[in-house]
Amino acid sequence: MNLGNPNDNSFDQVNDGEHTKSLAAKFKINLVAVIGGAVIGNFIAKFAGIGIDASYGRVVTGDPWNWSLPNFIYAVFIGLCVGFVAGIIAKQNGWLIGLIAYLLPVVFVIALILMQ
């Protein structure tokens, strides 16, 4: 490889240590995005739930969780908030980070139910 030739298109050899560090850094950022998106997104969505309850004049979201329009709207808003916050933290577009952040609390709930 000729470093002095600007027309040289040969690939540079990447140090494996640097590549591993960059993968570890991406993993850490994505992990923070998933956990932070789940926590912050659900916190923001609580205000939407309060707004939905206020618009109905009584508590219509949450426990008991039945299939109703207010609960559907609330669940969709939770998904939007969690995915949006996770995407902002990860600084990337796509569905995967938001989906993982949205499903992470569900995994914990299912685990708690199965442990009882």
N, C-alpha and C positions, 0 to 999 in steps of 0.2 A: 504494500500500500504506500502510495506516494502522498505524504501530507502536504507537500508544496503545490500539488496540482489541484486546482479547484474543480476540474472536470472529472476527478476520480470519484466514481460512484460506489466503490467497494464499501462493504459494511464494516463499521468499527466493531471491534471485539468488546463485549460488555463484561465487565468484571462481575462474577457471580455474587460477590458480597454486596455490591451496589444494587444488583437486581433484587436480591433477597430483602435488602433494606427498603427498597421502594415498594415491594409487595407487602411487607410488614406495615409500612406506613399507610398504604391504601386500606389494609385490613383494619387497622386501628381507626381510621377515619370513618370507614363504613360501619364498624361496630358502634362508635359513638353516635353516628347518624341514626342507626336503628334504635338504639336505646333512648337517645335524646328525642328522636321523632315520636316514639311511643309515649314517652312521659309528657313532653311539652304539647304534642298534638292532642292527647287526651285531656290535658289541663285546659287548653283553649276550647275544646269541644264541650267542656262542662258549661261554659257560658252560653253556648248554643242550646244546650239542654234546658238551662234556666230560662232562656228566652222562649223556647217552645212551650215549656210549662206555664210561663206567664201569659202567653198568647191564648192558651186554653183555659186559664183561670184555675187550674188544679194540676197536680202532678200526673203527667201522662207518659213520661219517659222513664226508663229504668225498670226497677223491680216492681211488680213482676214483669218479666220481659215477655210480652206477647206480641203477636204480629199485628201491628197497627201502623197507620200512616205516620204519627209522631215518632214512633220508635224507628221506623224505616228512615225517615228524614234525619233523625239523630245519628243512626248508624252510618249513613252515607256521609254526613258531615264529619264524623270521627275519622272515617277513612281518608277524606280529603285533607283534613288538618294534619293527620299523622304522616301521610305521604308527602305533603307539601313541606312540612318542617324537616323531615328526613332528607328530602331532596336538596333543600337549602343547605343543611349541614354537610351533606356529602359533596355538594357543589357539582352535581352531575344530573343529567336528565335520564329518565328511564323509570320503569315500573318496579324493578326488582327490589331496590332499597325500600321504597314505600310499602310494597307488599309485605316484605319481611317485617318491617316495623309495625304494620297493621296486624299481622298474624301473631307477633310475639306475645302480646297479652293473652291471646286465645290459648296458646300452648300452656301458659301458666295456669289459667283457669281450668283447663281440662286436666292438667296434672293434679291440681288441688282436689277436683271432683273425684278423680280416680284414687287418690290417697285416702279418702274418707271411707 
